[in-house]
């Protein structure tokens, strides 16, 4: 709707015409009464019209003086609103600050309101929790739709790669090994490894493979010796015997290591591992090698492809889940909100804590807003165009101000009648 189509404008124009018509009628009555000599009834009409004209003109002047200069004359104390726009802006801002943003008043009302209890009761209702979860689900789907996937993938790839390049892999490896060696965990790892080796050596298939390897090596390296030995005892039996003895010897050694906490091999293992952890933390050359290996892994096409596709997989999962009415994420949120509402309702201490936090937050927010809102209101009003400001105020209150002109006309006329009657009574 254009400003010219504002119905208030037509109403204001119509009321102004009525007020002018009343003024003209009073002037006409005043003139006619003088022409007729102001005798008899005309004297009363003249008194009424004269006083009514004065009252109408006075109130017209008062109403017009609020918004502009009457007849564009430089009369003092006219065009009150335009000339005092800045003072009005400051006064309005202070009024809003002191009557609407007073911290003590707001906090007192908020404390009586008991927001924590009301929040708990509201969230405890399944319909409300479901509504909130559905709203969050809808917002999340819209947010996913608004995201530029290509840009997001590039951002995620750049962020992940940058973080990986800054990562001190050597120090992290040293700390990780330190955690693994705490409480002799590394010895338990060694025990598990040795136990698996023992099981492997105690396997007939492994022994057969070892025997075949021995025989094949002898026949390859010493073919004449193998042919000669075959006359005395088949070389295959010798291979089986050697493999069996090697396996038993290995098992005996492994058993000794497993049963002796202070075995030299264990000590050598612990010393080597401790020295390696120290080098990971302190040796620049080893750290540089680990970092170079890390950079090769980062630059590998498969790693780059995985990082690029990470957001796409996450996006597809989130989009598919949130698009369903039985969304897992939304259902979890709904249940969490319901439990939160029930917990708030059943826990007075939690309600008190929430209320205190809300009141403290509201107080801080109010104190921050007071100066900001006050300044905003003042600056906004000061920035208004004076002509537009006057026009909007006149459209808002000008209709009611026209009734002042009506009342001034009628009251002035009645006062004129009263004064005429008093004058006549005094003459007698």
C-alpha positions in Angstrom: 0.0 0.0 0.0 1.4 3.4 -1.0 1.6 6.3 1.5 -1.1 8.1 -0.5 -3.5 5.1 0.0 -3.2 5.2 3.8 -6.8 5.4 5.1 -5.6 7.6 8.0 -4.7 10.3 5.5 -8.3 10.5 4.2 -9.7 10.4 7.7 -7.4 13.3 8.8 -8.3 15.3 5.7 -12.0 14.8 6.4 -11.7 15.9 10.0 -9.7 19.0 9.0 -12.5 19.9 6.6 -15.1 19.5 9.4 -13.1 21.7 11.7 -12.6 24.4 9.0 -16.3 24.2 8.2 -17.2 24.8 11.8 -14.8 27.7 11.9 -16.4 29.2 8.7 -19.9 28.6 10.2 -18.9 30.5 13.3 -17.5 33.4 11.3 -20.6 33.5 9.2 -22.8 33.5 12.3 -20.7 36.3 13.8 -21.0 38.4 10.6 -24.7 37.8 10.3 -25.3 38.7 13.9 -23.5 42.0 13.5 -25.4 42.8 10.3 -28.7 42.3 12.3 -27.6 44.7 15.0 -26.9 42.1 17.7 -30.3 42.6 19.2 -32.4 39.9 20.7 -31.6 36.4 19.7 -28.9 37.8 17.4 -27.0 39.1 20.4 -26.9 35.6 21.8 -25.9 34.1 18.4 -23.2 36.8 18.0 -21.8 36.1 21.5 -21.7 32.4 20.8 -20.1 32.7 17.3 -17.6 35.3 18.4 -16.3 33.3 21.3 -16.4 30.1 19.2 -14.4 31.7 16.4 -11.8 32.8 18.9 -11.6 29.3 20.5 -11.4 27.6 17.1 -8.6 29.9 15.9 -6.7 29.5 19.2 -7.0 25.7 19.1 -6.1 25.6 15.4 -3.0 27.6 16.2 -2.1 25.3 19.0 -2.6 22.1 16.9 -0.7 23.4 13.9 2.1 24.8 16.1 2.9 21.3 17.2 3.8 20.2 13.7 4.7 23.3 11.7 4.8 27.1 11.7 1.2 28.5 11.3 1.0 30.3 7.9 4.8 29.8 7.6 5.2 32.8 9.9 8.4 32.8 12.2 6.4 32.8 15.4 8.3 31.7 18.5 7.6 28.3 20.0 5.9 26.9 16.9 6.9 23.8 14.9 7.6 22.3 18.2 8.2 18.7 17.1 10.6 19.4 14.2 12.6 21.9 16.2 12.9 19.6 19.2 13.4 16.3 17.3 16.8 15.6 19.0 15.5 16.4 22.4 12.4 14.3 21.8 14.6 11.4 20.6 16.8 11.6 23.7 13.8 11.8 26.0 12.1 8.8 24.3 15.2 6.7 24.5 15.6 7.5 28.2 11.9 6.8 28.8 12.2 3.3 27.2 15.4 2.7 29.1 14.1 3.6 32.5 10.6 2.1 32.2 11.1 -0.9 29.9 14.7 -2.0 30.5 15.1 -1.4 34.2 17.1 -4.5 35.4 15.4 -4.7 38.8 11.9 -4.5 37.3 12.6 -7.1 34.6 14.4 -9.5 37.0 11.6 -9.2 39.6 9.0 -10.2 36.9 11.2 -12.9 35.6 11.8 -14.3 39.1 8.0 -14.5 39.7 7.6 -16.1 36.3 9.8 -19.0 37.4 11.1 -19.8 33.9 12.8 -23.1 34.8 9.6 -24.7 36.1 7.7 -23.5 33.1 10.4 -24.8 30.8 10.4 -28.2 32.5 6.6 -28.5 32.3 6.7 -27.5 28.6 9.5 -29.8 27.6 7.9 -32.7 29.6 5.0 -32.8 27.2 5.7 -35.2 24.4 4.0 -33.0 21.8 6.2 -30.1 22.6 9.4 -32.2 22.6 8.4 -33.7 19.2 7.6 -30.2 17.9 11.0 -28.9 18.9 12.8 -32.0 17.4 10.8 -31.6 14.2 11.7 -27.9 14.0 15.4 -28.7 14.6 15.2 -31.4 11.9 13.7 -29.1 9.4 16.3 -26.4 10.1 19.1 -28.9 9.8 17.8 -30.1 6.4 17.5 -26.5 5.2 21.0 -25.8 6.4 22.4 -28.8 4.6 20.6 -27.7 1.4 22.0 -24.2 1.7 25.6 -25.5 2.0 27.8 -25.3 -1.1 29.0 -28.9 -1.1 32.0 -28.2 -3.3 33.1 -25.3 -1.2 32.6 -27.3 2.0 34.6 -30.2 0.6 37.4 -27.9 -0.3 37.3 -26.3 3.1 37.3 -29.6 5.0 40.1 -31.0 2.8 42.2 -27.8 3.4 41.5 -27.8 7.1 42.3 -31.5 7.6 45.4 -31.5 5.5 46.7 -28.3 7.2 46.1 -29.9 10.6 47.9 -33.1 9.6 50.8 -31.2 8.2 51.2 -29.3 11.5 50.9 -32.4 13.5 54.1 -33.5 15.2 53.9 -37.2 14.4 57.2 -38.2 16.1 56.3 -36.6 19.4 52.8 -38.2 19.3 54.3 -41.6 18.5 56.7 -41.2 21.5 53.8 -40.3 23.8 51.7 -43.2 22.5 54.5 -45.7 23.0 54.9 -44.2 26.5 51.3 -45.0 27.2 51.8 -48.5 25.8 54.8 -49.2 28.0 53.2 -47.9 31.2 52.8 -50.7 33.9 54.9 -53.1 31.7 52.2 -53.3 29.1 55.0 -53.7 26.5 56.1 -56.9 28.2 52.6 -58.3 28.0 52.6 -57.4 24.3 55.9 -59.2 24.0 54.5 -62.2 25.8 51.5 -62.3 23.4 53.8 -62.1 20.4 56.1 -64.9 21.7 53.1 -67.1 22.6 51.8 -66.8 19.0 55.3 -67.6 17.7 55.4 -70.7 19.9 52.0 -71.8 18.6 53.3 -71.3 15.1 56.5 -73.4 15.7 54.4 -76.2 17.3 52.4 -76.7 14.1 53.2 -79.8 12.0 52.5 -78.0 8.8 55.1 -75.4 9.7 57.6 -78.1 10.5 57.0 -79.8 7.2 57.5 -76.4 5.4 60.8 -75.9 7.3 62.0 -79.4 6.5 61.2 -78.9 2.8 63.1 -75.6 2.9 66.1 -77.2 4.5 66.2 -80.1 2.0 65.7 -77.7 -1.0 68.6 -75.5 0.2 71.0 -78.5 0.8 70.2 -79.9 -2.6 70.8 -76.6 -4.2 74.0 -75.6 -2.4 75.6 -79.0 -2.0 74.2 -81.4 -4.6 77.1 -83.9 -4.5 77.0 -84.1 -0.7 73.2 -84.6 -0.8 73.6 -87.5 -3.3 76.3 -89.1 -1.2 74.2 -88.7 2.0 71.2 -90.2 0.3 73.1 -93.6 0.1 73.5 -93.6 3.9 70.2 -92.0 5.0 67.5 -90.2 2.9 68.1 -86.5 2.9 64.3 -85.9 3.5 64.5 -87.7 6.9 67.5 -85.6 7.8 65.5 -82.4 6.9 62.5 -83.6 9.0 64.9 -84.3 12.0 66.6 -80.9 11.7 63.3 -79.1 11.4 61.9 -80.9 14.5 65.0 -80.1 16.5 65.0 -76.5 15.5 61.3 -76.2 16.4 62.0 -77.8 19.8 65.0 -75.6 20.4 62.9 -72.5 19.5 60.1 -73.6 21.8 62.4 -74.2 24.7 64.0 -70.8 24.2 60.6 -69.1 24.0 59.4 -70.9 27.1 62.5 -69.7 29.0 61.8 -66.1 27.9 58.1 -66.3 28.9 58.9 -67.8 32.3 61.8 -65.4 33.3 60.8 -61.8 33.9 64.4 -60.8 34.0 65.5 -62.6 30.8 68.2 -60.8 28.9 66.0 -60.6 25.8 63.3 -58.8 27.8 65.9 -56.4 29.2 67.3 -55.7 25.7 63.7 -55.2 24.4 62.9 -52.7 27.2 66.2 -50.8 26.6 65.6 -50.7 22.9 62.0 -49.5 23.2 62.9 -46.8 25.8 65.8 -45.5 23.7 63.5 -45.4 20.6 60.9 -43.4 22.6 63.5 -41.0 23.7 64.8 -40.6 20.1 61.2 -39.9 18.9 61.0 -37.1 21.4 64.5 -35.6 21.1 66.2 -36.8 18.0 65.7 -34.2 15.1 66.9 -36.7 12.5 64.4 -39.4 13.5 61.6 -36.8 13.8 62.5 -35.5 10.3 62.2 -39.1 8.9 58.8 -39.6 10.6 57.6 -36.3 9.3 58.7 -37.1 5.8 56.9 -40.4 6.0 53.8 -38.5 7.3 54.0 -36.0 4.4 54.2 -38.9 1.9 51.1 -40.5 3.5 49.2 -37.1 3.4 50.1 -36.6 -0.3 49.0 -40.0 -1.3 46.1 -39.8 -3.8 44.1 -42.3 -1.8 44.3 -40.2 1.4 43.4 -37.0 -0.5 40.5 -38.8 -2.1 39.3 -40.0 1.2 39.5 -36.6 2.8 37.6 -35.0 -0.1 34.8 -37.6 0.1 34.5 -37.3 3.9 32.0 -34.4 3.8 30.0 -36.0 1.0 29.5 -39.2 3.0 28.7 -37.2 6.2 26.3 -35.0 4.2 24.6 -38.0 2.5 24.1 -39.7 5.9 22.7 -36.6 7.6 20.5 -35.7 4.7 19.0 -39.2 4.4 18.4 -39.5 8.2 17.0 -36.0 8.7 14.7 -36.3 5.7 12.8 -39.2 7.3 10.0 -38.8 9.7 11.5 -41.5 11.9 14.9 -39.8 11.9 17.4 -41.3 14.4 18.9 -38.0 15.2 15.6 -36.2 15.7 14.3 -39.1 17.8 17.4 -38.9 20.0 16.9 -35.2 20.4 13.2 -35.6 21.2 13.9 -38.2 23.9 16.7 -36.0 25.3 14.3 -33.0 25.5 11.6 -35.0 27.2 14.1 -36.4 29.7 15.4 -32.9 30.3 11.9 -31.6 31.0 11.2 -34.5 33.4 14.5 -34.0 35.2 13.9 -30.3 35.6 10.4 -30.9 37.0 11.7 -33.5 39.5 14.9 -31.8 40.7 14.3 -28.6 42.7 18.1 -27.9 42.9 18.4 -28.1 39.1 15.4 -25.7 38.8 17.0 -23.2 41.3 20.3 -23.4 39.4 18.6 -22.9 36.0 16.7 -19.9 37.4 19.8 -18.4 38.9 21.7 -18.8 35.6 18.7 -17.3 33.6 18.4 -14.4 36.0 22.2 -13.8 35.9 22.1 -14.0 32.1 19.1 -11.8 31.8 20.7 -9.2 34.1 23.9 -9.2 32.0 22.0 -9.0 28.8 19.8 -6.2 30.1 22.8 -4.2 31.3 24.4 -4.6 27.9 21.2 -3.8 26.0 20.2 -0.7 28.0 22.9 1.6 26.6 22.8 0.0 23.2 19.0 0.2 22.8 18.9 3.7 24.2 21.6 4.9 21.8 19.8 3.1 18.9 16.4 4.6 19.6 17.9 8.1 19.9 20.0 7.8 16.8 17.2 6.3 14.8 14.7 9.1 15.7 17.3 11.8 15.1 18.0 10.3 11.6 14.4 10.5 10.6 13.5 13.1 8.0 11.7 15.9 9.7 9.0 16.1 7.1 8.3 12.4 7.3 8.4 12.4 11.1 5.8 15.2 11.2 3.7 13.5 8.6 3.7 10.1 10.5 3.0 11.7 13.9 0.2 13.8 12.4 -1.4 10.8 10.8 -1.1 8.9 14.1 -2.4 11.6 16.5 -3.6 14.4 14.2 -7.1 12.9 13.9 -7.5 13.1 17.7 -6.0 16.6 17.7 -8.8 17.8 15.4 -11.3 17.0 18.1 -9.5 19.6 20.2 -10.5 22.2 17.5 -14.1 20.9 17.6 -14.1 21.1 21.4 -12.5 24.5 21.3 -15.1 25.8 19.0 -18.0 24.5 21.1 -16.5 25.3 24.5 -15.6 28.8 23.3 -19.1 29.4 22.1 -20.6 28.2 25.4 -18.2 30.5 27.3 -19.3 33.3 25.0 -22.9 32.6 25.9 -22.1 32.5 29.6 -20.2 35.8 29.4 -23.0 37.4 27.5 -25.5 36.3 30.1 -23.2 37.5 32.9 -22.8 40.9 31.2 -26.6 41.2 30.8 -27.2 40.3 34.4 -24.6 42.9 35.6 -26.3 45.6 33.5 -29.5 45.1 35.4 
